[in-house]
Amino acid sequence: MTEGKKDIFVIAHRGGAELFFENTLTAFRNAEKLGVDAIECDVHLTRDGKLVIMHDPDLKRVAGIEKNISDLTLEEIKGIRLNGGETIPTLQEVIDELKITLVVEIKASETVVEIVKLLQSNPELLKRIIIICFDHRAILALKKLIPNLETGALLAGLPVDPVSIAVACKSDTLSMYYEGLDRDFIDQCHAGGIKISVWTPNTADEIKKLIDLGVDAIASDRPDTVLKLLGR
């Protein structure tokens, strides 16, 4: 066990994708039972403008179907069975099902409009939803419309001035790919008031290294291992 780091925020990436079939209600329920702090999921927009949970833009990998989410209506999507036997949940279904925080990755910029509608019509969701995105322009647009929304700017690599990247899109967290991170980089971010969340260390050695480096949050496909190493 790594002592003294129990306050690290533990996120089940796609609901714990190495433990359960990713981005399904079963995965999210089981991850919540593990005792994680948050569930990470990905959203795409259907042809009729509904927010559904799916990482890929198409259904080939998870359902063996050569169709894009954006070309299908919600009704059509609900008629599809994933390889694990489940249906594709909507974001609203996940919100209704879970009590803990949701970390929602926007996979396409056109999703922003529907996210704004959801949050503006349900302001209580701001207490338990964090929006992350690789498109920092989308993050900035959301922050301008909903200033108290918690966000994370997704990033891979080691920029010279990471603080300026977070400040530019009004995010107080950088959500970083875990490989290559070192204490100097993390200390630089912390000194600038920016938190560091990492994705996706999945082995015990990888996770322990990130804990020891002092990251603020860990999103892993093995959230059980993260919890164990934190003594939770």
C-alpha positions, 0 to 999 in steps of 0.5 A: 500500500502507498501511504498518505495518498488516500485523497487521490480522486479515483476514476473508473475509466469507461466504468473499469474497462479491464473489469467490465464491458466498457461504457455500459450500465453494468460496468458503471454500477459495478464500478460504483460498488467498488467505491470509486469517486467517479465514473468516466464515460464518453458521449456521442450525438445520435442523428436525432440529437440524443446524447449516448454513451460510446467511446468510438464514433462507430459500432464496429469494435463493440458491436460488430456493426459498420455504422456510425452513431451519428447516422442512427436515431436513438430508437435504432441504437436502442435496438442494437446489442453490444458484444457483451449483450447489453444495450447502449445507454443514454447519458440521462440513463447514466445520470439517473442510475448513479449517485457518484460523480460523472466525468463525461468526455465530449468526443465531438464538438457538436455535442456541446450544444446538447450538454449545455441544454442538459446542464442549464435545465438541470443545474443541480448536475453541476455538483456531480458532472465534470466535462473533459475534452481534447478540443480545448475550444469546446471546453472554453465555450462551455466555461463561458456559458457555464462558468461554475462547470468543472472541466478538464482539458485532455492532453498528451505529451509534455508542453513547455508551459502546461499552465498556460494551456489550462488557463487559456481554456479556463480549466483548473485541471489538465487530464494527461496521458500518464506516460512520461510524466515526472515530478517537475512537470506535476510540480510546475502545474501545481505551482500554477494552481492547476491539478493533474488527472492522469489516464490510463495507468493500469498495472500496479507499477504504473499506478504506484508511480503516479501516486508517488509523483503526487497526481490529483486524480487517476482514471484507470481501467483497473480502478480496483488496483488503484483503490487497493494501492491507496488502502481504500 
